[in-house]
């Protein structure tokens, strides 16, 4: 049995493993049927109006797919995805720096 070059080479090739493991579209996402249906309506409405999607709040314990759904939302809207964590935003200046670097329509996931 031989190992493929990717398993032993330090260089990244093509897509990163995390990206290939995560669903890329709402149709690929398994579970959360009601959330997916609502999100699909939200995305289509925003695209139809040619506007940014309003605020969306995903709540729940780890492992339910909140980050993945946010990434899918950005991908389906055709905008950038920016991610950070709450503890990183220690003071108002930290949040201001994040918001300053966003482009119109970007998805910010905290």
Secondary structure, 3 states (H helix, E strand, C coil): CCCCHHHHCCCCCCCCHHHHHCCCCCCCCCCCHHHHHHHHHHHHHHHHHCCCCCCCCCCCCCCCCHHHHHHHHHHHHCCCEEECCHHHCCCHHHHHHHHHCCCCCCEEEC
